[in-house]
Amino acid sequence: MMKATLPYRSVEYLDNRISRYSMKMGKCEITGMDLPASEVHCHHYMPKQLGGTDQFHNLRIVHKDVHRLIHHTDDEKVRILLRQYKINASQLEKINRYREQCRLRSIEQS
């Protein structure tokens, strides 16, 4: 993660995502899975386009596919990811809280 260069991101974002990853001991904040650097995504809890910032308290460390679940609007892709990662009710509740901040509809438990 420290070697990643994202030219379109602020220094604040780059520093805070490393700090957040370290604080969460390299685990997804939704599933608790251990995350190698290749599977880490950093989600803005309050999206930047809705007024969110790159501050530490607004960033969440999640598995790259969980990040897709947070933002997907394609119901079939959502169902596939829910099954693939065996998302339970508690995890889905967290995902839906994140989706609400993004102004997306909740995912129904199947």
Secondary structure in CASP SS format (residue, H / E / C, confidence):
PFRMAT SS
TARGET T0000
AUTHOR 0000-0000-0000
METHOD secondary structure of the structure
MODEL  1
M C 1.00
M C 1.00
K C 1.00
A C 1.00
T C 1.00
L C 1.00
P C 1.00
Y C 1.00
R C 1.00
S C 1.00
V H 1.00
E H 1.00
Y H 1.00
L H 1.00
D H 1.00
N H 1.00
R H 1.00
I H 1.00
S H 1.00
R H 1.00
Y H 1.00
S H 1.00
M H 1.00
K C 1.00
M C 1.00
G C 1.00
K E 1.00
C C 1.00
E C 1.00
I C 1.00
T C 1.00
G C 1.00
M C 1.00
D E 1.00
L C 1.00
P C 1.00
A H 1.00
S H 1.00
E H 1.00
V E 1.00
H E 1.00
C E 1.00
H E 1.00
H E 1.00
Y C 1.00
M C 1.00
P C 1.00
K H 1.00
Q H 1.00
L H 1.00
G C 1.00
G C 1.00
T C 1.00
D C 1.00
Q C 1.00
F H 1.00
H H 1.00
N H 1.00
L E 1.00
R E 1.00
I E 1.00
V E 1.00
H E 1.00
K H 1.00
D H 1.00
V H 1.00
H H 1.00
R H 1.00
L H 1.00
I H 1.00
H H 1.00
H C 1.00
T C 1.00
D C 1.00
D H 1.00
E H 1.00
K H 1.00
V H 1.00
R H 1.00
I H 1.00
L H 1.00
L H 1.00
R H 1.00
Q H 1.00
Y C 1.00
K C 1.00
I C 1.00
N C 1.00
A H 1.00
S H 1.00
Q H 1.00
L H 1.00
E H 1.00
K H 1.00
I H 1.00
N H 1.00
R H 1.00
Y H 1.00
R H 1.00
E H 1.00
Q H 1.00
C C 1.00
R C 1.00
L C 1.00
R C 1.00
S C 1.00
I C 1.00
E C 1.00
Q C 1.00
S C 1.00
END
